[in-house]
Each structure stands twice: as structure tokens, then as C-alpha cells.
Amino acid sequence: MRGRTTMCSGTILHVNAVGLMADLEVARERSLARRPFVIAREDVPRAVIQDLSPAAYREGVRRGMLAGYAQKLVPGLVIRPPRFELYREADERLWALGMEFTPLVERAGRGHLFIDLAGTSRLFGAPEDAAGRLRRRIVEDLGIYPSLALASSKTVSKVATRVFRPSGFAVLMPHEETRLIRLQPVELLPGIGPVLKERLTLLDIENIGELADLKPSEAEALGPRGTELTARAAGLDNSSVNSELPEKRSIRSAVTLEPDTSDLEVLRVHLRRLTAEAGFQMRKDNMGARAVRLDLVYTDGKEQSASETLKQVLVRDAELMQCVWKLVQRLACRRVRFRRVGVVFSRLSPAGPELDLFEPKESKSIRLQGALDRVHDKYGFAALAPGALFAAGIGTEPFAAQTPGRALGYGDAGW
């Protein structure tokens, strides 16, 4: 989309290689191009679908669906085993191609990049020309056709790639951005999932423009992020491209104990709260951790730390807390009271593509985690907390400023 105007386009480019795994399979086996096929492990019970072709999607197949059910739904459905090393190498190559144009490249999940092309015109021409060159390089090197959009912000460019996918190329002038995104279905706006979409439907809000027009008081009714969502719906997004690799990012949470304590059960309760806070922040960004660190400070000033690097991405509070408590058991051997405790989750990785290869036994706790996150996202942390916090006399004081009213407690399931 090019306007005949002297105005310049934005410089934030979003690369959206939706269905990267399926596209790579097609690039290597052209006969799959128009056939319904999925990527899943057939050698495990209750295997789930990792990725799928557009033809399979049109037949009603969805990512995360049981492969056996999909075969019943679509007779003759082709199943290809996942080749994770191939996908990893392609994702690395996609990032490397972006880095050839500028160091300001942000990884936003497998097959997704944000690239800030500001300041590259002397080397590569106008931002739209640089984006076109990058697109050609991706097609030549990887054999895939991602959708690309150039706009003034990350939100607008991401919405545009969703509008013009699977293989479109949009260059938006500033005066075109609001006009484009206002007309799109509200679920195309980043941050709106099925639960919030259902709530907006009840409010008769179907497109992004209607969300942008909400008054501040009406936006607050959507939850703690309501005001932020309405601003994004209006195309207001000042977030910059974060070139730091996800694996080098970290989420930290710490608390000073009042009073000092040597009671491990009290320590456990505090760690549950810290882990829940950090875990929620990671899941909001669709991230999980591959490394965990515990920091302890004792009354006498001595500090101890222990860490563990993990083979898989940890996402849910229960599995994060289990790893943290193992570190406590490794360190807590001194007969001195604890003064301060902290947790650090690092080597962050996208959580979405890391689907289980079979339906996990703890699916009940997965559903519980999702329900807790929805309550926390809507009402804040003070609205719902483990009963153990109140039993220990801790409650939800650190979060009290976020949410008025009485906090509710729940048991230790999933904690």
C-alpha cells in the first residue's frame, strides 16, 4: 500500500513468517503446496499438531489439535514429522538476514522479527526499498514468502502483516495507518486473545476503531490493560525495537523479609508469590525460562546464589516453583535467618511454539494456570492469591495498590 505523497513511510518493519514450519516443508517438497498436511509426531500417543498448511486450516484443522482427531476430520490428511533443527536453522537465518540491514532487530517468536530501518537510507535507500530487498533475500535463501509491513510503530506494523498475510507486503504512510487498522477485526490487535475477544463482543465491539473510541472510564472496565489496549487501537505505541536477544533477557523479582526468618515454610510462601509475579510477566509476553537463579541474603550479610540451566522451557508457576525450591534445598544449610530472597528467570524463549508432543497428564493444572492468569490480567494480583499467603500473614500487600476490594484466596493446586 503506497500513497502518492511526499511523506515518508514509517521505519518499523514487521516480518511475519506465519506457518514457518509448514512453509519450510513445502519449500523442500513442492507436492505439499496445495495439500492439507500437518506437522506432528506420529510415534507418541495423543500427538498434537505443531503446524499446518493453509489447506488444512481451511478444512478446520488447528494448531494444538490432536493429530488423531484431525485425521478423522480430514480423511487423507498428510502428516509430516517435525524437523526442529531445520526450523531452528531457518529462524537463525531469518534473523541474520535482518541483521545485514541494521543491528536493531528484535526476535518476537519463531518466524517473527521487528526491524527498525531508521538511519539505513544511505546504504539501502528508502525504508520501503530496504524492506523489499530483505523480502527478496528471504525468498531466495529460505524459499518462503513471509508477509512484511512497514509502519511508524510495532503495533501498526504487526496488525498490517496480519491483514496482508500470508505473503503480502504493505508500506503504510502515516496518514494511512489509522484508516487501515480502524477497520480491522479487533482480534487482530496484539494482546487480544479469545477471552478478551468474547468480552468485547458482549460490549458490541467488533473492530479496532470501536475499541479506540472508548472513553478512559470505559477502557478501565476491560481490566488493568484496558487503557493500554485502547491506545494501541488508536495506533499509539512508543515501544522501541529491542535488539537484545530473548535468551539474554531476564525477569527478576525479590522481597526483603519483615521480620527476618529461618522458617522454610515462610520462605516457601514468599517464593511462591515472587514466582507467580515473574511467571505472569513472562506469559504476558508469551515467553518461558530456560534458566533459574535463586539469591539469598542472610541476617549477617552473607549472600548465596544457586542456579540451574534447563533442557526445556518452563512456563507455568508450578514447574517454575518446583525448580526454585530445589535450589532452596541446595542452599539452605546455614543456621542463620534469611533477610532477603530473590528469583531470576533468564534465557527466555518463546513459549508458544514449544508445544508438548502429547497431551500432558497435568492438563488440569494447565487450565488452572490459564484461569488464574485471566483473573490477574483483569483484576490485578491482589484479587486472587494462594490461601497460604494469608495463613502466613503475608497477604497481597505488594499488589494492594493495583486492585481495590477484598482479595480472594485459593488452594495450592498448581503452586
Secondary structure per residue as TSV (DSSP state, phi and psi in degrees):
chain	resnum	aa	ss	phi	psi
A	1	M	-	360.0	107.1
A	2	R	-	-119.7	125.4
A	3	G	-	-90.4	143.6
A	4	R	S	-83.7	88.0
A	5	T	S	-154.4	159.5
A	6	T	S	-83.1	-6.6
A	7	M	S	-70.3	150.0
A	8	C	-	-91.4	153.0
A	9	S	-	-75.9	171.9
A	10	G	-	-70.2	177.1
A	11	T	S	-116.4	-0.2
A	12	I	E	-92.7	114.8
A	13	L	E	-104.2	130.9
A	14	H	E	-109.9	126.8
A	15	V	E	-105.0	119.8
A	16	N	E	-121.5	92.9
A	17	A	-	-89.9	69.2
A	18	V	T	-64.5	137.5
A	19	G	T	67.0	40.3
A	20	L	H	-56.3	-44.9
A	21	M	H	-63.6	-44.7
A	22	A	H	-65.3	-40.3
A	23	D	H	-62.7	-39.3
A	24	L	H	-66.2	-36.3
A	25	E	H	-65.3	-41.2
A	26	V	H	-64.6	-39.4
A	27	A	H	-61.1	-26.1
A	28	R	H	-101.5	-12.1
A	29	E	-	-144.2	87.2
A	30	R	G	-62.3	-22.8
A	31	S	G	-63.9	-16.3
A	32	L	G	-83.0	-6.9
A	33	A	T	-53.3	-43.7
A	34	R	T	-111.8	12.0
A	35	R	S	-100.4	148.3
A	36	P	-	-74.9	117.4
A	37	F	E	-144.0	158.8
A	38	V	E	-133.1	163.2
A	39	I	E	-111.4	118.7
A	40	A	-	-161.7	156.0
A	41	R	-	-81.2	122.0
A	42	E	S	-91.6	-9.6
A	43	D	S	-94.8	10.3
A	44	V	S	-126.4	149.1
A	45	P	T	-69.0	144.7
A	46	R	T	51.9	46.2
A	47	A	B	-64.5	143.9
A	48	V	B	-110.2	158.0
A	49	I	-	-80.6	125.7
A	50	Q	-	-84.2	-40.6
A	51	D	E	-157.1	168.8
A	52	L	E	-155.2	162.0
A	53	S	-	-84.1	160.5
A	54	P	H	-57.6	-36.2
A	55	A	H	-63.7	-39.6
A	56	A	H	-66.9	-37.8
A	57	Y	H	-62.5	-41.7
A	58	R	H	-64.9	-23.4
A	59	E	T	-86.1	0.5
A	60	G	T	100.6	2.7
A	61	V	-	-78.1	144.3
A	62	R	-	-134.6	153.0
A	63	R	T	-61.8	134.4
A	64	G	T	92.0	-8.9
A	65	M	S	-72.9	148.9
A	66	L	B	-64.2	133.2
A	67	A	H	-61.9	-38.0
A	68	G	H	-62.0	-41.0
A	69	Y	H	-66.7	-39.4
A	70	A	H	-63.0	-36.6
A	71	Q	H	-66.0	-35.3
A	72	K	H	-70.3	-34.8
A	73	L	H	-70.4	-38.3
A	74	V	S	-126.8	92.3
A	75	P	T	-58.1	137.4
A	76	G	T	83.4	8.6
A	77	L	-	-61.5	130.0
A	78	V	E	-86.8	134.9
A	79	I	E	-117.0	126.8
A	80	R	E	-114.4	137.4
A	81	P	-	-71.1	146.3
A	82	P	-	-68.6	143.3
A	83	R	-	-122.4	82.9
A	84	F	H	-64.3	-33.0
A	85	E	H	-65.6	-39.5
A	86	L	H	-61.1	-44.4
A	87	Y	H	-68.1	-39.0
A	88	R	H	-63.5	-45.1
A	89	E	H	-63.4	-39.2
A	90	A	H	-65.9	-39.9
A	91	D	H	-64.9	-39.5
A	92	E	H	-64.4	-39.9
A	93	R	H	-67.5	-38.6
A	94	L	H	-60.1	-44.1
A	95	W	H	-64.7	-41.7
A	96	A	H	-63.7	-36.8
A	97	L	H	-64.8	-39.7
A	98	G	H	-63.5	-39.5
A	99	M	H	-66.4	-18.2
A	100	E	T	-69.3	-18.7
A	101	F	T	-101.1	-33.5
A	102	T	-	-166.3	149.8
A	103	P	S	-76.3	-8.8
A	104	L	-	-86.7	74.5
A	105	V	E	-124.0	123.8
A	106	E	E	-110.9	126.7
A	107	R	E	-80.5	126.7
A	108	A	-	-122.8	37.3
A	109	G	S	109.8	164.6
A	110	R	T	-59.1	123.8
A	111	G	T	80.2	8.4
A	112	H	E	-125.1	130.8
A	113	L	E	-135.3	145.5
A	114	F	E	-110.6	132.6
A	115	I	E	-131.4	127.8
A	116	D	E	-98.3	110.5
A	117	L	-	-93.0	11.9
A	118	A	T	-61.6	135.4
A	119	G	T	81.9	10.4
A	120	T	-	-105.9	3.8
A	121	S	H	-65.8	-32.9
A	122	R	H	-67.2	-28.9
A	123	L	H	-91.1	-38.7
A	124	F	H	-125.3	5.7
A	125	G	-	85.2	-166.5
A	126	A	S	-59.7	154.3
A	127	P	H	-52.2	-39.5
A	128	E	H	-66.6	-31.8
A	129	D	H	-71.3	-40.6
A	130	A	H	-63.5	-41.1
A	131	A	H	-63.7	-39.7
A	132	G	H	-64.0	-40.3
A	133	R	H	-64.5	-41.2
A	134	L	H	-62.3	-42.7
A	135	R	H	-60.1	-43.2
A	136	R	H	-62.9	-39.0
A	137	R	H	-64.0	-39.4
A	138	I	H	-64.6	-43.1
A	139	V	H	-64.2	-43.6
A	140	E	H	-67.7	-41.9
A	141	D	H	-81.3	-39.6
A	142	L	H	-111.1	-17.0
A	143	G	-	74.7	18.3
A	144	I	-	-116.2	160.5
A	145	Y	-	-123.3	84.3
A	146	P	-	-75.8	162.7
A	147	S	E	-90.9	140.6
A	148	L	E	-128.3	144.5
A	149	A	E	-143.5	136.9
A	150	L	E	-114.9	124.0
A	151	A	E	-149.8	-173.7
A	152	S	S	-89.8	-8.3
A	153	S	S	-147.4	163.6
A	154	K	H	-65.8	-40.3
A	155	T	H	-62.5	-49.1
A	156	V	H	-64.8	-42.1
A	157	S	H	-65.5	-34.7
A	158	K	H	-72.1	-41.1
A	159	V	H	-59.7	-41.9
A	160	A	H	-64.2	-39.5
A	161	T	H	-67.0	-29.4
A	162	R	H	-72.3	-31.5
A	163	V	H	-71.1	-42.4
A	164	F	S	-100.9	13.2
A	165	R	T	-75.3	156.0
A	166	P	T	-91.8	-13.1
A	167	S	T	-141.7	30.6
A	168	G	-	-82.4	169.4
A	169	F	E	-139.7	111.8
A	170	A	E	-118.1	131.7
A	171	V	E	-118.4	111.5
A	172	L	-	-103.6	127.6
A	173	M	-	-80.1	156.0
A	174	P	H	-53.0	-39.3
A	175	H	H	-74.7	-11.1
A	176	E	H	-93.1	-21.9
A	177	E	H	-62.8	-54.3
A	178	T	H	-62.0	-40.0
A	179	R	H	-62.2	-36.3
A	180	L	H	-72.5	-52.9
A	181	I	H	-72.7	-26.6
A	182	R	H	-61.6	-29.1
A	183	L	T	-87.8	-5.6
A	184	Q	S	-86.1	153.5
A	185	P	B	-56.8	142.4
A	186	V	G	-63.1	-25.8
A	187	E	G	-70.4	-10.0
A	188	L	G	-79.1	-12.2
A	189	L	S	-77.7	126.7
A	190	P	T	-56.3	134.6
A	191	G	T	102.9	-6.7
A	192	I	-	-107.7	109.5
A	193	G	-	-102.2	-171.3
A	194	P	H	-58.7	-39.6
A	195	V	H	-67.1	-49.5
A	196	L	H	-66.9	-34.6
A	197	K	H	-60.7	-42.5
A	198	E	H	-62.6	-40.5
A	199	R	H	-64.9	-40.6
A	200	L	H	-67.9	-35.0
A	201	T	H	-62.8	-40.0
A	202	L	H	-62.8	-28.7
A	203	L	T	-88.5	5.3
A	204	D	T	64.8	34.8
A	205	I	-	-106.5	109.0
A	206	E	-	-109.5	-27.5
A	207	N	B	-123.7	167.1
A	208	I	H	-65.3	-34.2
A	209	G	H	-62.2	-39.1
A	210	E	H	-66.3	-34.3
A	211	L	H	-68.1	-41.4
A	212	A	H	-63.7	-26.6
A	213	D	T	-84.6	-2.3
A	214	L	-	-64.5	142.8
A	215	K	-	-72.2	157.7
A	216	P	H	-54.0	-40.9
A	217	S	H	-66.7	-35.1
A	218	E	H	-72.2	-36.2
A	219	A	H	-65.3	-37.9
A	220	E	H	-63.7	-26.1
A	221	A	T	-68.2	-17.4
A	222	L	T	-78.3	-14.5
A	223	G	-	127.3	-178.9
A	224	P	T	-57.7	-27.7
A	225	R	T	-98.8	11.0
A	226	G	H	-60.1	-45.8
A	227	T	H	-64.0	-39.9
A	228	E	H	-63.5	-41.3
A	229	L	H	-65.3	-41.8
A	230	T	H	-66.2	-34.8
A	231	A	H	-64.9	-43.7
A	232	R	H	-65.3	-36.9
A	233	A	H	-62.6	-27.9
A	234	A	T	-85.1	2.8
A	235	G	T	84.0	12.6
A	236	L	-	-93.4	108.2
A	237	D	-	-152.2	108.6
A	238	N	-	-97.5	6.6
A	239	S	-	-65.2	136.8
A	240	S	-	-93.2	163.8
A	241	V	-	-71.3	122.4
A	242	N	-	-97.0	104.7
A	243	S	-	-80.9	-5.5
A	244	E	S	-67.1	133.0
A	245	L	-	-63.4	141.2
A	246	P	G	-53.3	-38.7
A	247	E	G	-68.3	-13.2
A	248	K	G	-98.8	-4.5
A	249	R	-	-82.5	162.4
A	250	S	E	-150.2	155.3
A	251	I	E	-118.0	124.8
A	252	R	E	-118.6	146.9
A	253	S	E	-152.5	130.3
A	254	A	E	-146.5	160.8
A	255	V	E	-149.3	142.3
A	256	T	E	-91.2	127.7
A	257	L	E	-80.5	129.3
A	258	E	E	-127.7	105.8
A	259	P	E	-85.0	176.7
A	260	D	E	-56.9	151.3
A	261	T	E	-145.7	151.4
A	262	S	-	-113.9	5.7
A	263	D	-	-81.4	115.5
A	264	L	H	-66.2	-29.2
A	265	E	H	-69.9	-37.4
A	266	V	H	-65.2	-41.2
A	267	L	H	-61.0	-40.7
A	268	R	H	-61.0	-41.5
A	269	V	H	-63.4	-44.5
A	270	H	H	-61.7	-41.0
A	271	L	H	-66.8	-33.5
A	272	R	H	-61.1	-43.4
A	273	R	H	-65.9	-44.1
A	274	L	H	-63.7	-41.2
A	275	T	H	-66.0	-41.0
A	276	A	H	-63.4	-40.7
A	277	E	H	-64.6	-48.1
A	278	A	H	-67.9	-40.9
A	279	G	H	-62.1	-39.6
A	280	F	H	-63.8	-41.5
A	281	Q	H	-62.2	-40.1
A	282	M	H	-65.7	-45.5
A	283	R	H	-66.7	-30.2
A	284	K	H	-60.7	-31.9
A	285	D	T	-96.0	11.4
A	286	N	T	56.4	42.0
A	287	M	E	-120.5	159.5
A	288	G	E	-136.2	172.7
A	289	A	E	-111.7	142.7
A	290	R	E	-110.9	1.3
A	291	A	E	-147.7	141.3
A	292	V	E	-130.9	137.4
A	293	R	E	-130.6	139.2
A	294	L	E	-113.6	130.9
A	295	D	E	-116.6	126.9
A	296	L	E	-121.0	136.1
A	297	V	E	-122.1	127.3
A	298	Y	E	-94.3	167.7
A	299	T	T	-58.7	-33.9
A	300	D	T	-82.2	5.3
A	301	G	S	92.4	-10.1
A	302	K	-	-69.4	140.8
A	303	E	E	-116.9	142.1
A	304	Q	E	-135.5	147.0
A	305	S	E	-139.2	148.4
A	306	A	E	-143.4	146.1
A	307	S	E	-140.9	162.5
A	308	E	E	-146.0	133.5
A	309	T	E	-98.6	134.8
A	310	L	E	-108.5	152.9
A	311	K	E	-81.2	-25.3
A	312	Q	E	-127.2	163.6
A	313	V	E	-78.1	127.7
A	314	L	E	-97.1	133.0
A	315	V	-	-123.8	-46.1
A	316	R	S	-83.3	153.0
A	317	D	H	-58.0	-38.9
A	318	A	H	-62.0	-45.2
A	319	E	H	-74.4	-32.0
A	320	L	H	-65.9	-44.7
A	321	M	H	-65.7	-36.8
A	322	Q	H	-60.9	-41.2
A	323	C	H	-68.6	-41.8
A	324	V	H	-60.8	-41.8
A	325	W	H	-69.1	-30.5
A	326	K	H	-62.1	-37.3
A	327	L	H	-69.8	-36.1
A	328	V	H	-60.4	-46.4
A	329	Q	H	-64.2	-26.9
A	330	R	H	-74.9	-32.9
A	331	L	H	-97.3	-36.9
A	332	A	-	-74.9	74.4
A	333	C	-	-120.0	-5.3
A	334	R	S	-88.3	145.6
A	335	R	S	-93.6	55.4
A	336	V	S	-132.4	143.5
A	337	R	-	-69.3	152.3
A	338	F	E	-86.8	137.2
A	339	R	E	-104.2	-40.4
A	340	R	E	-146.1	145.2
A	341	V	E	-138.5	143.4
A	342	G	E	-148.6	154.3
A	343	V	E	-126.3	146.7
A	344	V	E	-131.7	123.6
A	345	F	E	-109.1	124.4
A	346	S	E	-136.3	-171.6
A	347	R	S	49.7	52.3
A	348	L	-	-67.0	141.9
A	349	S	E	-137.2	151.6
A	350	P	E	-57.9	133.4
A	351	A	S	-88.9	-27.2
A	352	G	T	-58.3	-55.1
A	353	P	T	-68.4	-14.9
A	354	E	-	-80.9	61.0
A	355	L	-	-74.2	145.4
A	356	D	-	-64.6	145.8
A	357	L	S	-78.8	-10.3
A	358	F	B	-149.4	162.9
A	359	E	-	-66.2	117.9
A	360	P	-	-70.0	152.1
A	361	K	T	-64.9	-30.3
A	362	E	T	-90.2	34.9
A	363	S	H	-59.6	-29.2
A	364	K	H	-62.9	-42.5
A	365	S	H	-70.1	-28.6
A	366	I	H	-64.9	-44.6
A	367	R	H	-64.4	-39.0
A	368	L	H	-62.4	-43.0
A	369	Q	H	-60.8	-42.2
A	370	G	H	-62.5	-40.3
A	371	A	H	-64.9	-42.9
A	372	L	H	-62.2	-42.8
A	373	D	H	-62.4	-38.2
A	374	R	H	-66.0	-39.7
A	375	V	H	-65.7	-45.6
A	376	H	H	-63.0	-38.4
A	377	D	H	-68.7	-34.2
A	378	K	H	-82.8	-42.5
A	379	Y	H	-114.3	-7.1
A	380	G	-	91.4	168.5
A	381	F	G	-68.8	-27.3
A	382	A	G	-70.9	-15.3
A	383	A	G	-73.3	-29.1
A	384	L	E	-150.5	126.2
A	385	A	E	-148.9	158.2
A	386	P	E	-60.6	140.0
A	387	G	H	-59.0	-25.3
A	388	A	H	-61.1	-29.4
A	389	L	H	-63.6	-42.7
A	390	F	H	-73.4	-37.0
A	391	A	H	-61.5	-32.7
A	392	A	T	-86.6	-0.4
A	393	G	T	77.5	20.5
A	394	I	-	-98.2	-44.2
A	395	G	T	62.6	-147.9
A	396	T	T	-125.3	36.1
A	397	E	G	-52.7	-41.9
A	398	P	G	-61.8	-19.2
A	399	F	G	-109.9	2.3
A	400	A	T	-60.2	-31.4
A	401	A	T	-70.2	-17.6
A	402	Q	T	-81.4	-31.3
A	403	T	-	-137.4	121.4
A	404	P	-	-76.1	163.8
A	405	G	S	97.0	-176.9
A	406	R	-	-89.2	138.2
A	407	A	-	-83.8	145.4
A	408	L	E	-102.3	148.2
A	409	G	E	-108.9	155.3
A	410	Y	E	-140.3	169.8
A	411	G	-	-73.7	-168.5
A	412	D	S	-91.3	6.2
A	413	A	T	-58.5	129.8
A	414	G	T	80.5	1.6
A	415	W	-	-111.3	360.0
